[in-house]
Amino acid sequence: MSLPLKKSEVICFYDLQYRWAKRSTDRFTEVRIELNETPEGQQIIAQCPRIFRPDMVETIIEEGRAMGWKPEETGAPIHTRLTKRGLSKIDV
């Protein structure tokens, strides 16, 4: 399912456009990211600290790609957690 256009933002990172959206929960901020050109592609869902900064999106994209996230291809979303030590996969 692609992200809504009204409640999401676009970031250009290494000449690719990504669309991202965040929502706050009681325990963390959830960030969903997908490739803007292929919204049907694989998403990455990251649990971030409650105090979220937009520059964290670049960290999620870069480390997510390194751990195997392929937003150009369809597939189940990858669930991750962003901490001071970096991005790590989690089981949901």
C-alpha positions as CSV (number, residue, x, y, z in Angstrom):
1,M,0.0,0.0,0.0
2,S,1.5,3.3,-1.0
3,L,1.8,6.3,1.3
4,P,-0.8,9.1,1.1
5,L,0.4,12.2,-0.8
6,K,-1.1,14.7,1.6
7,K,0.5,13.4,4.8
8,S,3.9,12.5,3.4
9,E,7.1,14.2,2.3
10,V,9.6,13.7,-0.5
11,I,13.3,13.5,0.1
12,C,16.0,13.3,-2.6
13,F,18.8,11.0,-1.5
14,Y,21.6,10.0,-3.9
15,D,19.6,11.2,-6.9
16,L,16.5,9.1,-6.0
17,Q,13.3,10.4,-4.6
18,Y,11.8,8.7,-1.6
19,R,8.4,9.4,0.0
20,W,8.2,9.1,3.7
21,A,5.6,9.6,6.4
22,K,5.7,9.4,10.2
23,R,3.2,8.8,13.0
24,S,3.6,9.0,16.7
25,T,2.6,6.2,19.0
26,D,2.8,6.0,22.8
27,R,6.2,4.4,22.7
28,F,8.0,5.6,19.5
29,T,7.6,7.3,16.2
30,E,7.0,5.1,13.3
31,V,8.5,6.1,9.9
32,R,7.5,4.4,6.6
33,I,9.6,5.0,3.5
34,E,9.1,3.9,-0.1
35,L,10.6,4.8,-3.5
36,N,8.6,7.7,-4.9
37,E,8.7,6.4,-8.5
38,T,7.5,2.9,-7.6
39,P,5.0,3.2,-4.7
40,E,4.1,-0.5,-5.1
41,G,7.7,-1.5,-4.1
42,Q,8.9,-2.7,-0.8
43,Q,8.6,-0.4,2.2
44,I,10.8,0.0,5.2
45,I,9.1,0.6,8.5
46,A,11.3,2.0,11.2
47,Q,10.6,2.5,14.9
48,C,12.4,5.7,15.9
49,P,12.9,7.6,19.1
50,R,10.0,9.8,20.2
51,I,12.1,12.8,19.5
52,F,12.3,12.4,15.7
53,R,14.5,14.5,13.4
54,P,14.0,14.5,9.6
55,D,17.7,13.8,9.0
56,M,17.0,10.3,10.5
57,V,15.2,9.5,7.2
58,E,18.6,9.5,5.4
59,T,20.1,7.2,8.0
60,I,17.2,4.8,7.6
61,I,17.5,4.8,3.8
62,E,21.2,4.3,3.8
63,E,21.4,1.6,6.4
64,G,18.2,-0.1,5.1
65,R,19.8,-0.4,1.7
66,A,22.9,-1.9,3.2
67,M,20.8,-4.6,5.1
68,G,18.9,-5.6,2.0
69,W,16.0,-3.3,1.5
70,K,15.0,-3.2,-2.2
71,P,12.3,-0.5,-2.7
72,E,12.4,-1.1,-6.5
73,E,11.0,-4.6,-6.0
74,T,7.7,-5.7,-4.6
75,G,7.7,-7.6,-1.3
76,A,6.8,-7.6,2.3
77,P,7.9,-4.5,4.3
78,I,11.1,-4.7,6.3
79,H,10.6,-3.8,10.0
80,T,13.5,-2.1,11.7
81,R,14.4,-0.1,14.8
82,L,16.6,3.0,14.8
83,T,18.7,3.5,17.9
84,K,21.9,5.3,18.8
85,R,23.8,2.2,17.5
86,G,22.2,2.3,14.1
87,L,19.4,0.5,12.3
88,S,18.6,-3.1,13.1
89,K,15.9,-5.6,11.8
90,I,13.1,-6.6,14.2
91,D,10.5,-9.4,14.0
92,V,6.9,-8.3,14.1
